[in-house]
Structures are given as structure tokens and as C-alpha cells.
Amino acid sequence: MNDRLLIATLCGLGLLSTTGASLPYPLLAPLFADGGANGLNTFLGLPPKLLLGIALMVNPVGLLLGSAVLGPLADGLGRRRALLLTTVGAAIGHVLTALALVLESYVLFLAARFVTGLLEGNSSVMRAIVIEHVQGPLRNHALSWLNGAFYLGWLVGPLLAGLSMAGGITLPFYIAAGALLLGALCVALSLPPSSVAPAGHGWWETARRRHAFTLLGHLPLRTLFTVHLAYTCGVAALYEFFPLWLVEVGGFDAREIAFVNTGMCALMTLTALFAGRASAVEGRRRAASYAGVAALAILCVGVGNLLVGILAIIAFGLPHAFYNAALQSWSADEFAVHGQGSVMGLLSTTFCLAHILMALAGAVLTLVDTRAVLVAGGLLTAWAAFGLRSWSLRSAHAGMENG
């Protein structure tokens, strides 16, 4: 298959997947926190902010499970089949989400968001396809472009939600479902049937034996998991709670939140177009520098006023795009022996776990002050920068001694 056609197909599917995942972010904060009572924010008489935290958490829980098992499953069962099944299933999940909003059913909303997240945890499958089928310098560029497509989805989803709400709060989810079905059709037409590993275990046994967390038995991969988890916890704190911060500090509605998100994700997307260029600087050291700048941006939101916070939210997109390009390329080269589906699955799983942890922590901290979540996220990201830098220096020192 032509490399550029393969890359274009995967980038299109990545865009559509994250568009659906990011749709609710500008909708949920006003829905739960603007003071109007409805069946969602009055469930069991619990505080609306607590219900918001749970609603933010459930999709990443699904993503966590999906990211942990879909990459390894696709290693053995075939990439094309995995992408088709998960994409169609995620489209159905969006339809169920719209139905939950119509019925104002909090339980159905949680279930639909969980299933959608579970099936949208296929980003590791897309990255593994790129790594295995694209060779040479183009591979790093392709990974960066795929990241750019994911970032663009975080732009398109909230923007779509903000602009289409005039047609009803359910319309964005129906549009997302239709787009995913279109993506599935493109995959069916563009990707050839992939070879699979010899039969020996069923899909459940394959998932149990080869899920991404099995990689944590190796010390370097445990270190990667630890520092990347700290970084992504900071990212999750910003992603999940800057909409609530904008509601509380600036009285923003869903459309205004979507426009701020558009600025951040537009910068991420543009940066990703050239973030995959080769560099003489070791990958972990580059990632550490970018993480430090990202930490500063998150802390500026937590301690700044409305204008400073908005500028910091938008500026965050620049170092985040460079960080992902540097760390993913380095990880793909360093840990290829473990299977690219599993390695990319571990990175995706870590991101999902961070969203779960910060949604839980944020559900509690926002009862005190939303800024506390953002400050905590900034400090975790700063710690990740320090950890990556120290890890790189230790490795260089060990290499000199062995040499």
C-alpha cells in the first residue's frame, strides 16, 4: 500500500475518533455548573460538581481499558479488523449518548460514554500501523502528523459542539456518529486485510496475556510509565477543568469555551506538522524541556487572571505537541522489541489513566477551588520534566562508564 495513502487514511480516522471523544468538554461544564436543574445534575441529590467529575472520568476509564488491550489484540488479530469493529461501535456509542441527553438519564449517559471510550482506545493501533509500515525519516513525520490529526480532533469536537448546539444538544453527537461511519468506510476501502498471528488463544486470552501493563515488568518501561503518567496528569488537569475554570472565572458558555479550545488545539495541530523533524538532542532530554514549558503554562492558568489564563491555555498547545513527538519517536526506537502495538498501547493507556486519576482528584478539589486542580497538575508536569531529564543524564553517565 502507498505510504502516503496509508498515512492520510489513518490521520482521517484519528481526526474523527478524537472529534467524538472531545465533543462533550464544552457542553458538560455549563450543563452541570450553570445553576439550572436537570435530570443529569440532580442525580441522587449529589453535588453537581461531583457528578461532573464522574462524567469526565467514565470516558477515560473506557479509553484506559481499550488502550490497554486493543493494541496487543491487534498485534495478534489484525489491524484492519480491529479498526473497523471499534470505529463502528464508537459511532453507536455516540447515538446512545444523544439518547441519554434526550432522556436526561445520568446512568445511560455514563454507560454510553464508557462504551464509546472503550472502543475509541484504538489510537495505539493506528500508531502501530504507521511504525510497522512506514520506514525511514518519513516514519517520524507520519507519527507527528497522526498526532496532529488527534490534536485537530480536540479542536473540531468542541468547536462542532459549540457551533451546532443551535440545532439541539444532541446534534453534535449524531454528526460525530455519522463521521465515524464514514471513517469506517474509508478504512474498509483503503486498508488491505492484515495478516494475523498464528491462532492459539481466543481474543480474551490474548488480551489477558498481552495487555499493555505486562510491559511494566521491565524497569525502563516502568520508568517511562511513571514520568509519562506524571506529565499526562498535568495535561488531564488542564483538559478536564479549564472549561469549568472559564465558567467560574469568566462566566463562559459552551460556545465561548469552544473558541478558547480552538486556539489551543489549532496551535497544537500546526506545531505537529513540523514537530517530527530529526534532532541531534536525545529524545528524553527534548521531552523534558517541552514538559517544563507545558508545566509553566498550566501553572499560569491556575494562578493567573482570566486574560493570562486564556493565553496560557492557548500557548500550552505548542510544547505539548513537541513533547508527544519527541517521546513517542524515542519510545518506538528504544522499545521496538516489545511490539509496537503494546508500546504505543502503554503510552495511550497512561494518558487514559491520568484522566481517570485527575477526574477523581478534581471532583474533590473543585469542591474547594477549581484552581487547586490546575496548580496540582502544573506541579506534576514539572516533576515529569525533572524525571525525564534525570533519567536521560543517568543513562548517558552509564553509557560513558560502560564505554
N, C-alpha and C positions, 0 to 999 in steps of 0.2 A: 504494500500500500504506500502511496506517495506520502512522504513525511509531512508535508505542509497541509495536505488534506486531513491527515490524522490529527494534527495539532489543531486545525480550525474546528474540526468536529468536537474534539474534547473541550476546547475553550468555549464553544457554544453551549455545550451541555453543562459545563461548570457555571457559566453565567446564569443559566436557567435554574440550576439547583439552588444556588445561593440567593437568587432573587426570591424564591419561595421561602427560604429559611429566614430571610431578613424582613419579610413583609410586616410582621406584627409589631416590630420595635417602635415605630412612631405611633401605632394605634393603642398599644397596651397602657402606656403611662397615662394618657388622658382618660382612657376607659376606666381605669381603676382609681385614679387620683384626682380627677377634676371636681369631685364632690357630688356628682349625680349618681343616684342609686339605680342599680340594675341587678339582674339575676346573677351576674358574674362577680361583682364586687361586694355582694352581700351574702355570699355563700357561707352557711353555718354561722353567720354573725361574726366572722373573723375580720380583723383589721384589713382594709383594702390593700395597704402596702405589703402585708404578709401574703395575701392572695396574689399580688403582682409578682412577688419574689418566687412563689411556687410556679406561677405561669411561665416565668422566664426560665426556670430550672428544668422543666419537664422536657422541652425540646432538646437541650443539650444532653439529658440523660439518654434519650433515644440515639442521638448522634454518637455518644460515647460507646454504646453497645454496637451500633452499626460500624463505627470506625474500627473497633477492636476486632470484629470478626469478618467484615466484608472484604478487606484487603487479603487476609490469609485465605478466605474461602475462594476468592477469585484466583489466587495462585493455583488452586487445585481444580476448580470447577469451570474456569473460563471467564475472561473479562467481559466479553460481549454479552453473554447471558446474564451476568451479574448486573451490568449497567441497564439492560432492558427491563429486568424484573423490578429493580429498585426505583427506576425512574417512573414507570407506570404506577407502582404502588404509592410513591410520593404524591403523584397527581391525585390519586383517590384520597389521600390524607388531607389535601387542601380542600377538597369538596366537603369532607366531613368537618373540617374546621369552620367553613362557612355555615354549615348546618347548625353547628353548636352556637354560633353567634346569633343566628335567627331564633333559636330556641332559648337563648340565654342560659345554656346548660354548662356550668363550670366543669362538671365531670367529663362530659363529652368533649369539651374544648381541650382539657388536659390529655385525654386519650388520643384525640386526633393529632395534637402537636407531638406527642410521644411517637406515634407510628410514623409520622412524617419525618421526624428527626432520625429515627431508626433507619429508614430507607434512604435518607439523604446523606448518610455517612459513607458515601461511595467516592469521596474525593481522593481517598488513598488508592482506589482502583484506577482512577484517571491518571494520577501521578505515576503509578507503577507502569502503566501502558507507555507513557512518554519515556520513562527511564529505560525501558526494555527495547523500545522500537526506534528511538531517535539516538543517533550516535554523534560523537564529536562535540564541537563548540555549540552546535545547534541545540543540544540537549539542555544545557543550562538556560539558554534563551527560551526554549519551549516551556521549561518549568516556570520561569518568570512570567511568561505570557499566560500560562494557565493560572498562576496566582493572580495575575491582573484580571482575568475573567472572573475569578471568585470575588475579588475586590469590587469589580464592576457590578456584580450581583448585589453586594451590600449597598451600592448606590442606587441601582434600579429598583430594588424591592421597596425600600422606604419611600422613594420618590413616587413609585407607582401607587403605593398606598395613600400618600398624601394627595396626589392629583386625581385619583379615581374615586375617592370617598364620596364625591358628589352623587355618584350613582349607587351609593349604599355601601355599608361597611363590609359586605360580603363580596362585592365585585372584584377587589384585588385578588382574592383567593381563587375565584373562578378563572381569572386571567392567568394566574400562576399555574393552575391545573392544566389549562389548555396549552400553555407554553411548554410544560414538561412533556406532554403527549407529543408535541411537535419535536422535542428533543429526542424522545424515544424513537420516533420515525427516522430521524437523521442517523441515529446510531445503527438502526436496523439496515439502512441503505448504505452506510459508509464503512462500517467496521466489518471486516471479514470474520467468519466463525473462528474462534481461537482454539488452539489445542489445549487440552487439559491434562493434568497429571494422571497417571495410571490409577484406576479405581482400586479402592482398598478400604476406604472408610466412607460412611454416609456424611451428609453435609453437617449434621450436628456434631459428629465425632471429629470432623475436620476443624470445625470452629473451636471445639473444646481443646484440641491438641495444639492448634496453631494460632490462637488468638494473639493480638499484638503484645499483651502483657507477658507472654512467655519470654520475650526478649529481655525482660528485666533481670533474668538470671545472669546476665553479662554485665560486669562492673561498668565499662564505658557507656553502655546503653542506659544503665541506671543513672549515671551522672547526667547524660543527655536529658533523660526524663525529668530529673529534679530541677535543673536550671530552666528547661523549657516550660515546665509547669509553673514555676515562679513568674516567668515572663508572661505567659498566657493568662495567669490570674490577673495581672495588671491590665492586660488587654480586655479581658472579660469585664472587669470592673468598669472600664470606660464604656465599652459597647452597651452593656446592660443598663447602666444607670445614668449616663449623660442625658437621655431623654427625660428621666424623672427630675434631674437637676435643672434642666431647661424649663420644665413645668413649674418647679418651685421657685426658681430664681427669676425667671423672665416671664412666667405665665404663658409659655408657648403652647400652641395647639399642634395637632398631628402634622399639618402641612408645614408649619414653621420648623418643627423638629426634622422633617424630611429634608428641608433645604439645607440645614446645617450638616446633616449626614451626607448630603450630596457633595458638599465641599470637601469633606474628609475623604470620601471614597473616590471622588474624581482625582484628587491628588495621589491617592494610593495607586489607582489604575494607571495614571500617566507615568508614575515612577516605576511601576513594574515593567513597563515597556523596555527600559534600559537597565534595570537593576540586576539582570543576569549576566552582565559583562564580566569577563575574566579579570581576576585581580591577583597581584603577587602577594597580597596580605592573606595570612591564614584565615580560614573561614570562621572559626570561633572568635578570633580577635575582632574581625569585622562585625560579627553579630553582637559582640559585647559593646562596641561603640554605638551601634544603632540602638541597642536596648537602653543605653544610658540616655540618649536623646529622647527616646519614647517615654522613659520614666519622668523626665523633666516636663514633658507635655502633659502627662496625666496629673502630675502634682500641681501644675498651673491651673488645671480645671478645679481641683479640689480646694485650692486656697485663693484663687483669683475671683475677680468680679465677673459680671456677665460678659463684657466685651473680651476680657483676657481669656475667659473660659472658652468662648466660641472660637477665638483664634487658635487656641491650643488644641481644641478638638480637631479642627481642620488640619493644623500642622502635623498632628500625630500621624497622619497617613504617610508622610514621607519616610521617617525612619522605620516604620512598621513594614513597609514594602521591601526596603533594603534588608531588614533583619530576616524576613522569611526567605528571600532569595539566597542569602548567604548561608543560613543554617541548613536549608533543605539540600542545596547542592553539596555542601560539605558532608552531610549525613549520608547522602546517596553514594558518594565515593568511599567514605570511611567504612560503612557497614553493609556494602552490597552483598557480602557472603550470606547474610541472614535472610535474603529475599526482599526485593524492593517493595512488594505489596505489604509485607509485615513492617518494614522500617517506616514507610510512609503512613501506614496504619497507626504506628505508635505515635508519630507526631500529631496526626489528626485526633487520635484518642486523647492525647494530653490536652489538646485545645478544648475538647468537649468536657473533660474532667474539670478543667479550670472554670468553665462556665457554670458547671454544677456547684462547685465549691463557692464561687463568688455570688451566685444567686442565693444560696443558703445563708452565707455570711451577710450579704446585702439585705436580705429580708429582715434580719435582726438589726443591723446597723442603721438602716434607714428609719427605723422607729425612733432613733436618737437624732441622727443628722445624715442626710444623703452624702454630704461632703466627706464623712468618715470613710465611706466605701472607696471613694476616689483616692483619698490620701493613702489608704492601705494598699490599694492597687499600685500606686506610684512607687511606694517603698518596696513592694515585692519585685517590681520590674527593675528597680535599681539594684536589688540584691542579685537578680539574674545576670545583670551586666557584670557585676563583680565576680560572680561564679564562673561565667564563661571566660573572662579574662584570666582568672587564676588557673582554670583548667588548661587553657592554651599555654600559659607560662610553664606549668608543671610538665606538660608533655614535651615542650621544647627543651627544658632542662634535662629531662630523662633521655631525650634523644641525643643530646650532646654527650652525656655520660656514657651511653651505650656506644656512641660513635668513637 
